[in-house]
C-alpha cells in the first residue's frame, strides 16, 4: 500500500487476509443495521443539517440545510432552532435562530454567543417547519463539529512512548522508577462538587471539592513535570452531593449490581453540572497554569457493561445514544480548551459476546462501537478514540497465548473476545474506511487497562505473569495503531486477589511493596538496550525460539525490524 511504513504495510496485508470480501458486506451492514434507530418525522417536508462549524473568526456558527418535499400546510419556510441534549421536541418554542427557504444547500449563519457568559458550543441544531402556528422538527439534531477551533492550546498531544501504568498516587516514586511514558489517573467525579473552590461558569457559581482538586493537582503536576502523558479516567459513582449528575429516572443500586453510573445530560440541571465539571477540569489541567497537563480523557468505564456505567434498562441503541450525548459534552469541553487532547470511551475484551459477569445491562463491545459510531456520524463528527481493556480469557490465567483453546478467541472480525492473542482484530476493524476519522486516519486506540494474574488457584504464576507482560508489550509495540499500553495495577488489589486476580506488578507484604518478576520486566521492556535480555526467558515459557514466530515483522522496542537472512545459491 503506497505511503505506508513497514509496520502499517504488514497490518494492512493481514487485515485484507482476515477480512477479505467480508468487509464489504460489513460496511453495508454498518449503515443498515437494525441495532440503530432514529426518530420518525411525520411531516412531508424532510430535511438534513450538515457542516455545523464555528467560523474562522470564532464568532459565528455556520450550517447547511438540505430540504425537500410537499410544503402544503406550512408557510413555505425552514426555521433553525437550537436544541439541548435534554430537549427532544419544540413544544411551545418560538425562539428560532434563523429562517430560510425550503430547498437544497441552504446556508445559515448566527452568533456563537447565546448571551452574557454563555456560548452555543454544546448545543445542537434542528430544522423545522411551521404548521398551524407551531413548529415541527423535520430531522434529527446536529451538533457543532469543530470545537477545537476556539481552543487556546493548540499544542500537539504528548505521547513520549507506549508504556504506561494506572498509577497509585500514594506510591508515585515506584511508578516513576519504572520509566513509564503514560500514567492513568482515576477521577472520582462523585467527589468533584463540594467546598473550598468557587468556579463561575455560565453565570452560575459552583462549589468544587478543594480536597480532591489538591490531590489531583499534586498527582498530575508531578507526572507532567516528569514528562509523563497523563490519562484521566472519569468515574461517576452515585452522587449524593449533586444528584443531578445521576442518570435521570434511576435509583441507586446495590454495589454488587452497579459500581459506577452514566453522566446525566437529560435534565437541564444535569447538563449544566456536567458542563461545569468538564470545563473546570479542561481548564485547570491544560498545562498552562501550573497544575500539570491531562492529555487524554476516558469518559466512563467499560461501557458495554452497565455494572460499570449504569443508566437504566435500555437496548443497545437507546443506551448508546444517551451515552454518546453525555460523552459529547466532555469532548466539546476538552477540545475547546486543548485542541489535540484525545477523548475516548472504553470497552472490555468481550467483543462479539455479552459480558459474562454482568448482573445488569450488558452489550457486545462491537455493537457498542457500531452504535456509537453510527450516532456520532448522524449527530455530528467527533474525532473520538477507543480505550480497550484486552484482558486474558479467562482472567484467572495469565497465559493469554493459548486463549484460542477456549473457543472464544480467534482471528475473525466476529471473535467473541479480543485480547492480546488476537489484538489485530480490533486494529483491523478500526482500519476499515467507515471507521476512520475525517482525515482518513485510524482513530487513536489506547490500551488503558490490562493485567495478568500472578496466581492461579494455589499455583505461583509469577514467571508466567512476567512472560505475559513481555509478550503483550511486544505485541502492542509492534502494532502501529496502538498508541499506549497501560498496565492495570501497580500493586495487588485486595478485593481482586480474593477472586484469584493478582494483577499487580508488586505485592503488599506487611504493608511493604514487594516487587514481582513482572516489575523488573516492565521496567526495562521498552529500553532498546535491555529489552532483548530482560524478555529472553519468556520465549521458553511461551514455547517459541524467535519472537517473529508470533509477531510478523517483529522488532524489539526502539530497534528496527530484523532483515531476513540472505541465502546465496
BELTA-V894943 format. One record per run of one state. SS is the DSSP state (~ for helix, > for strand, _ for the rest). FROM is the first residue (numbers start at 1). TO is the last residue. Records with the same first field share a line. If there is no record, write none. Layout:
# BELTA-V894943
SS->FROM-TO / FROM-TO
This chain:
# BELTA-V894943
_->1-5 / 20-21 / 33-45 / 55-59 / 69-73 / 75-76 / 84-97 / 102-105 / 112-112 / 116-117 / 120-123 / 132-133 / 138-141 / 144-146 / 151-152 / 154-162 / 167-168 / 178-181 / 192-192 / 194-195 / 202-203 / 226-228 / 236-242 / 246-260 / 262-267 / 285-285 / 287-292 / 300-304 / 306-309 / 311-315 / 336-337 / 339-341 / 348-349 / 351-361 / 363-364 / 380-384 / 389-399 / 407-416 / 418-419 / 423-423 / 432-432 / 436-444 / 451-454 / 457-458 / 461-461 / 478-483 / 488-490 / 492-493 / 498-505 / 510-511 / 516-516 / 525-530 / 535-535 / 543-546 / 550-569
~->6-19 / 22-32 / 147-150 / 169-177 / 189-191 / 210-225 / 243-245 / 268-284 / 316-335 / 365-379 / 400-406 / 420-422 / 424-431 / 433-435 / 462-477 / 494-497 / 517-524 / 531-534 / 536-542 / 547-549
>->46-54 / 60-68 / 74-74 / 77-83 / 98-101 / 106-111 / 113-115 / 118-119 / 124-131 / 134-137 / 142-143 / 153-153 / 163-166 / 182-188 / 193-193 / 196-201 / 204-209 / 229-235 / 261-261 / 286-286 / 293-299 / 305-305 / 310-310 / 338-338 / 342-347 / 350-350 / 362-362 / 385-388 / 417-417 / 445-450 / 455-456 / 459-460 / 484-487 / 491-491 / 506-509 / 512-515
